Amino acid sequence: MKPSELRDKTDDELSELETQLRDRLVKLQVARAASRSTNTSEFPRIRRDIARIKTILHQRASGQASAPASAD
């Protein structure tokens, strides 16, 4: 998911999305541990999306939300 898409969401939506991604990650980890076929490329993608969400929430909480670039 692109950071610009995430920045358009509210804090509540981001928190809900983070919860959903964490649940998905746990399910994938269980499937991998049970030796069931899983798409291993999803692990880093989901972890990156969670990190992006946490970064945006932290920036908003600390007042560091980045301003969009001005069009010249």
DSSP file (Angstrom, degrees, kcal/mol; ACC not computed):
  #  RESIDUE AA STRUCTURE BP1 BP2  ACC     N-H-->O    O-->H-N    N-H-->O    O-->H-N    TCO  KAPPA ALPHA  PHI   PSI    X-CA   Y-CA   Z-CA
    1    1 A M              0   0    0      0, 0.0    51,-0.1     0, 0.0     5,-0.0   0.000 360.0 360.0 360.0 138.3    0.0    0.0    0.0
    2    2 A K    >>  -     0   0    0      1,-0.1     4,-1.7    50,-0.0     3,-0.6  -0.477 360.0-126.4 -78.5 146.1    1.3    3.4   -0.9
    3    3 A P  H 3> S+     0   0    0      0, 0.0     4,-2.4     0, 0.0     5,-0.2   0.851 110.3  58.8 -59.2 -34.2    2.1    6.0    1.9
    4    4 A S  H 3> S+     0   0    0      1,-0.2     4,-0.8     2,-0.2    -2,-0.0   0.869 104.7  50.4 -64.8 -34.3   -0.1    8.5    0.1
    5    5 A E  H <4 S+     0   0    0     -3,-0.6     3,-0.3     1,-0.2     4,-0.3   0.878 111.5  48.6 -67.7 -37.6   -3.1    6.2    0.3
    6    6 A L  H >< S+     0   0    0     -4,-1.7     3,-1.4     1,-0.2    -2,-0.2   0.868 104.8  57.7 -71.0 -36.3   -2.4    5.7    4.0
    7    7 A R  H 3< S+     0   0    0     -4,-2.4    -1,-0.2     1,-0.3    -2,-0.2   0.745  98.7  61.5 -67.3 -21.9   -2.1    9.4    4.8
    8    8 A D  T 3< S+     0   0    0     -4,-0.8    -1,-0.3    -3,-0.3    -2,-0.2   0.627  92.0  86.2 -77.6 -12.6   -5.6    9.9    3.4
    9    9 A K  S <  S-     0   0    0     -3,-1.4     2,-0.1    -4,-0.3    -3,-0.0  -0.507  81.8-113.3 -88.9 156.2   -7.1    7.6    6.1
   10   10 A T     >  -     0   0    0     -2,-0.2     4,-2.3     1,-0.1     5,-0.2  -0.319  32.5-103.6 -79.2 169.3   -8.1    8.7    9.6
   11   11 A D  H  > S+     0   0    0      1,-0.2     4,-2.4     2,-0.2     5,-0.2   0.887 122.4  51.6 -61.3 -40.0   -6.3    7.5   12.7
   12   12 A D  H  > S+     0   0    0      2,-0.2     4,-2.3     1,-0.2    -1,-0.2   0.909 109.6  49.1 -65.3 -41.6   -9.1    5.0   13.5
   13   13 A E  H  > S+     0   0    0      1,-0.2     4,-2.4     2,-0.2    -1,-0.2   0.896 111.5  50.0 -63.7 -39.9   -9.0    3.6   10.0
   14   14 A L  H  X S+     0   0    0     -4,-2.3     4,-2.4     2,-0.2    -2,-0.2   0.906 110.1  49.8 -65.8 -41.4   -5.2    3.2   10.2
   15   15 A S  H  X S+     0   0    0     -4,-2.4     4,-2.0     2,-0.2    -2,-0.2   0.912 112.0  48.0 -63.6 -42.0   -5.5    1.5   13.6
   16   16 A E  H  X S+     0   0    0     -4,-2.3     4,-2.2     2,-0.2    -2,-0.2   0.907 111.8  49.8 -64.5 -42.0   -8.1   -0.9   12.2
   17   17 A L  H  X S+     0   0    0     -4,-2.4     4,-2.5     1,-0.2    -2,-0.2   0.889 108.7  52.7 -64.1 -39.6   -6.0   -1.6    9.1
   18   18 A E  H  X S+     0   0    0     -4,-2.4     4,-2.4     2,-0.2    -1,-0.2   0.912 108.9  50.2 -62.2 -42.0   -2.9   -2.3   11.4
   19   19 A T  H  X S+     0   0    0     -4,-2.0     4,-2.2     2,-0.2    -2,-0.2   0.915 110.8  49.1 -61.6 -43.9   -5.0   -4.8   13.4
   20   20 A Q  H  X S+     0   0    0     -4,-2.2     4,-2.3     1,-0.2    -2,-0.2   0.904 111.8  48.6 -62.9 -42.1   -6.1   -6.6   10.2
   21   21 A L  H  X S+     0   0    0     -4,-2.5     4,-2.4     2,-0.2    -2,-0.2   0.893 110.0  51.4 -66.5 -39.1   -2.5   -6.8    8.9
   22   22 A R  H  X S+     0   0    0     -4,-2.4     4,-2.2     2,-0.2    -1,-0.2   0.903 110.2  49.5 -64.1 -40.4   -1.2   -8.1   12.2
   23   23 A D  H  X S+     0   0    0     -4,-2.2     4,-2.3     2,-0.2    -2,-0.2   0.918 111.1  49.5 -63.1 -42.8   -3.9  -10.8   12.1
   24   24 A R  H  X S+     0   0    0     -4,-2.3     4,-2.2     1,-0.2    -2,-0.2   0.896 109.7  51.7 -62.6 -40.7   -3.0  -11.7    8.5
   25   25 A L  H  X S+     0   0    0     -4,-2.4     4,-2.3     2,-0.2    -1,-0.2   0.904 109.3  49.6 -63.9 -41.7    0.7  -11.9    9.5
   26   26 A V  H  X S+     0   0    0     -4,-2.2     4,-2.4     2,-0.2    -2,-0.2   0.915 110.1  50.9 -64.1 -42.4   -0.1  -14.3   12.4
   27   27 A K  H  X S+     0   0    0     -4,-2.3     4,-2.2     1,-0.2    -1,-0.2   0.895 110.8  48.8 -62.8 -39.4   -2.2  -16.5   10.1
   28   28 A L  H  X S+     0   0    0     -4,-2.2     4,-2.4     2,-0.2    -1,-0.2   0.895 110.3  51.0 -66.4 -39.0    0.6  -16.7    7.6
   29   29 A Q  H  X S+     0   0    0     -4,-2.3     4,-2.2     2,-0.2    -2,-0.2   0.886 110.6  48.9 -66.1 -38.3    3.2  -17.5   10.3
   30   30 A V  H  X S+     0   0    0     -4,-2.4     4,-1.8     2,-0.2    -1,-0.2   0.916 111.3  50.0 -66.0 -42.4    1.0  -20.3   11.5
   31   31 A A  H  <>S+     0   0    0     -4,-2.2     5,-2.5     1,-0.2    -2,-0.2   0.895 111.4  48.6 -63.3 -39.6    0.5  -21.7    8.0
   32   32 A R  H ><5S+     0   0    0     -4,-2.4     3,-1.4     1,-0.2    -1,-0.2   0.897 110.5  50.7 -67.2 -39.5    4.3  -21.6    7.4
   33   33 A A  H 3<5S+     0   0    0     -4,-2.2    -1,-0.2     1,-0.3    -2,-0.2   0.820 107.1  54.2 -67.7 -30.0    5.0  -23.4   10.7
   34   34 A A  T 3<5S-     0   0    0     -4,-1.8    -1,-0.3    -5,-0.1    -2,-0.2   0.332 116.3-117.2 -85.3   8.4    2.5  -26.1    9.8
   35   35 A S  T < 5 +     0   0    0     -3,-1.4     2,-0.3     1,-0.2    -3,-0.2   0.756  64.4 148.2  60.0  28.6    4.4  -26.6    6.5
   36   36 A R      < -     0   0    0     -5,-2.5    -1,-0.2    -6,-0.2     2,-0.2  -0.665  60.4 -91.9 -87.0 151.0    1.4  -25.5    4.4
   37   37 A S        +     0   0    0     -2,-0.3     2,-0.3    -3,-0.1    -1,-0.1  -0.431  56.4 171.4 -64.5 124.9    2.2  -23.8    1.2
   38   38 A T        -     0   0    0     -2,-0.2     2,-1.1    -6,-0.1     3,-0.1  -0.938  42.8-108.6-134.1 158.2    2.3  -20.0    1.7
   39   39 A N    >   -     0   0    0     -2,-0.3     3,-1.7     1,-0.2     4,-0.3  -0.757  30.9-167.2 -85.1 101.0    3.3  -17.1   -0.4
   40   40 A T  T >  S+     0   0    0     -2,-1.1     3,-0.8     1,-0.3    -1,-0.2   0.674  78.3  71.6 -68.9 -16.6    6.5  -16.0    1.4
   41   41 A S  T 3> S+     0   0    0      1,-0.2     4,-1.0     2,-0.2    -1,-0.3   0.652  86.3  68.1 -73.3 -12.5    6.6  -12.7   -0.4
   42   42 A E  H <> S+     0   0    0     -3,-1.7     4,-2.8     1,-0.2     5,-0.3   0.800  85.1  70.5 -75.1 -27.7    3.7  -11.5    1.7
   43   43 A F  H <> S+     0   0    0     -3,-0.8     4,-2.3    -4,-0.3     5,-0.2   0.953 103.8  36.9 -57.7 -56.2    5.7  -11.5    4.9
   44   44 A P  H  > S+     0   0    0      0, 0.0     4,-2.4     0, 0.0    -1,-0.2   0.860 116.1  55.3 -67.0 -31.9    7.9   -8.5    4.1
   45   45 A R  H  X S+     0   0    0     -4,-1.0     4,-2.1     2,-0.2    -2,-0.2   0.930 111.0  43.8 -64.8 -44.4    5.1   -6.6    2.3
   46   46 A I  H  X S+     0   0    0     -4,-2.8     4,-2.3     2,-0.2    -1,-0.2   0.913 113.3  51.2 -67.4 -42.4    2.8   -6.9    5.4
   47   47 A R  H  X S+     0   0    0     -4,-2.3     4,-2.2    -5,-0.3    -2,-0.2   0.898 110.8  49.3 -62.3 -39.5    5.6   -5.9    7.8
   48   48 A R  H  X S+     0   0    0     -4,-2.4     4,-2.5     2,-0.2    -1,-0.2   0.908 109.7  51.1 -65.6 -41.4    6.4   -2.9    5.7
   49   49 A D  H  X S+     0   0    0     -4,-2.1     4,-2.3     2,-0.2    -2,-0.2   0.905 110.1  49.6 -62.9 -40.6    2.8   -1.8    5.6
   50   50 A I  H  X S+     0   0    0     -4,-2.3     4,-2.6     1,-0.2    -1,-0.2   0.916 111.1  49.8 -63.1 -42.5    2.5   -2.1    9.3
   51   51 A A  H  X S+     0   0    0     -4,-2.2     4,-2.4     1,-0.2    -2,-0.2   0.895 109.7  51.2 -63.5 -40.2    5.7    0.0    9.7
   52   52 A R  H  X S+     0   0    0     -4,-2.5     4,-2.4     2,-0.2    -1,-0.2   0.921 111.0  48.3 -61.8 -43.7    4.3    2.6    7.3
   53   53 A I  H  X S+     0   0    0     -4,-2.3     4,-2.5     1,-0.2    -2,-0.2   0.938 112.4  47.9 -63.1 -46.9    1.1    2.8    9.4
   54   54 A K  H  X S+     0   0    0     -4,-2.6     4,-2.3     1,-0.2    -1,-0.2   0.877 111.2  51.8 -62.7 -37.4    2.9    3.1   12.7
   55   55 A T  H  X S+     0   0    0     -4,-2.4     4,-2.6     2,-0.2    -1,-0.2   0.927 110.9  46.8 -64.4 -45.3    5.2    5.8   11.2
   56   56 A I  H  X S+     0   0    0     -4,-2.4     4,-2.3     2,-0.2    -2,-0.2   0.917 113.1  48.9 -64.7 -43.2    2.3    7.9   10.0
   57   57 A L  H  X S+     0   0    0     -4,-2.5     4,-2.2     1,-0.2    -1,-0.2   0.902 112.6  48.7 -62.7 -40.4    0.4    7.5   13.3
   58   58 A H  H  X S+     0   0    0     -4,-2.3     4,-2.2    -5,-0.2     6,-0.2   0.909 110.3  51.0 -66.1 -41.7    3.6    8.5   15.2
   59   59 A Q  H  X>S+     0   0    0     -4,-2.6     5,-2.6     1,-0.2     6,-0.6   0.909 111.7  47.6 -62.3 -41.3    4.1   11.5   12.9
   60   60 A R  H ><5S+     0   0    0     -4,-2.3     3,-0.6     4,-0.2    -1,-0.2   0.903 111.6  50.3 -65.9 -40.4    0.6   12.7   13.5
   61   61 A A  H 3<5S+     0   0    0     -4,-2.2    -2,-0.2     1,-0.2    -1,-0.2   0.854 115.2  42.2 -67.5 -34.6    0.9   12.2   17.3
   62   62 A S  H 3<5S-     0   0    0     -4,-2.2    -1,-0.2    -5,-0.1    -2,-0.2   0.428 114.0-113.9 -94.1   2.0    4.1   14.2   17.5
   63   63 A G  T <<5S+     0   0    0     -3,-0.6    -3,-0.2    -4,-0.6    -4,-0.1   0.722  81.8 121.3  77.3  21.1    2.9   16.9   15.1
   64   64 A Q      < +     0   0    0     -5,-2.6    -4,-0.2    -6,-0.2    -5,-0.1   0.128  29.0 152.1-102.3  20.5    5.4   16.1   12.4
   65   65 A A        -     0   0    0     -6,-0.6     2,-0.2    -5,-0.1    -9,-0.0  -0.286  49.7-117.0 -55.3 128.9    2.9   15.4    9.7
   66   66 A S        -     0   0    0      1,-0.1    -1,-0.1     3,-0.0    -2,-0.0  -0.459  22.1-129.3 -73.6 138.5    4.7   16.2    6.4
   67   67 A A        -     0   0    0     -2,-0.2     3,-0.1     1,-0.1    -1,-0.1  -0.636  29.4-104.4 -84.6 142.8    3.2   18.9    4.3
   68   68 A P        -     0   0    0      0, 0.0    -1,-0.1     0, 0.0     2,-0.1  -0.348  43.2 -97.2 -65.9 148.8    2.5   18.2    0.7
   69   69 A A        -     0   0    0      1,-0.1     2,-0.2    -3,-0.0    -3,-0.0  -0.390  41.2-113.9 -65.8 140.2    5.0   19.7   -1.8
   70   70 A S        -     0   0    0     -2,-0.1     2,-0.6    -3,-0.1    -1,-0.1  -0.535  23.3-124.0 -78.3 141.2    3.8   22.9   -3.3
   71   71 A A              0   0    0     -2,-0.2    -1,-0.1     1,-0.1     0, 0.0  -0.742 360.0 360.0 -86.4 123.2    3.1   23.0   -7.0
   72   72 A D              0   0    0     -2,-0.6    -1,-0.1     0, 0.0    -2,-0.0   0.427 360.0 360.0-102.1 360.0    5.1   25.6   -8.8
